[in-house]
Amino acid sequence: MIRWIRNFLRMVEHYTKGIILSRIPIGEYDEFVSIYTQEMGRIFAVAKSVKRINSKLSGHIVPGSLVRMRLLE
């Protein structure tokens, strides 16, 4: 439990806007997403549970779309 709390406290949140460049499927529900942001340049992120039927994110993570996002490092 203590280890989980320490790792949770180390996470850094970034709020930024970016353009989705590409999506690569990982497993059954997740995707690896390439994003270009003005502050951080090109970054890669994992979008969790994007391919679920009732996912709110699935229609927004389309290549070429401008999105506001919260990233955890």
C-alpha positions in Angstrom: 0.0 0.0 0.0 2.8 2.4 0.9 4.6 1.7 -2.4 1.4 2.5 -4.4 1.0 5.8 -2.5 4.6 6.8 -3.2 4.2 6.0 -7.0 0.9 7.9 -7.1 2.5 11.0 -5.6 5.2 11.1 -8.2 2.8 11.4 -11.1 2.9 14.7 -12.8 -0.1 16.0 -14.7 0.1 18.1 -17.9 -2.9 19.9 -19.4 -2.3 20.8 -23.0 -3.8 21.0 -26.5 -2.5 18.8 -29.3 -3.1 17.3 -32.7 -3.5 13.6 -33.0 -1.1 12.3 -35.6 -1.6 8.5 -35.5 -3.1 5.6 -33.6 -1.8 2.1 -33.1 -3.9 -0.6 -31.4 -2.5 -2.2 -28.3 -4.3 -5.3 -27.0 -8.0 -5.4 -26.9 -9.1 -2.0 -25.7 -6.0 0.3 -25.6 -4.2 2.4 -28.3 -0.8 3.9 -28.6 -1.3 7.5 -29.8 1.2 9.9 -31.4 0.4 13.6 -30.5 2.0 16.9 -31.5 1.8 19.7 -28.9 3.2 23.2 -29.1 4.7 23.0 -25.6 6.2 19.5 -25.6 6.6 18.7 -29.3 5.8 15.2 -30.6 4.9 12.8 -27.8 3.6 9.3 -27.5 0.9 8.3 -25.1 -1.3 5.2 -24.2 -5.0 5.9 -24.4 -6.7 3.4 -22.1 -10.1 1.7 -22.9 -10.5 3.7 -26.1 -12.0 0.9 -28.1 -14.7 -0.1 -25.6 -18.3 0.3 -27.0 -19.3 2.9 -24.4 -16.1 4.9 -24.5 -16.4 8.7 -24.5 -13.0 9.1 -26.0 -13.3 6.9 -29.1 -14.8 9.6 -31.4 -12.3 12.3 -30.3 -9.1 10.5 -30.8 -9.0 10.6 -34.6 -5.9 11.5 -36.6 -6.0 15.2 -37.5 -8.2 16.3 -34.7 -7.3 19.1 -32.3 -7.9 17.9 -28.7 -7.4 19.2 -25.1 -5.9 16.5 -23.0 -4.6 15.6 -19.6 -1.4 13.6 -19.6 0.1 11.8 -16.7 3.8 11.3 -16.6 
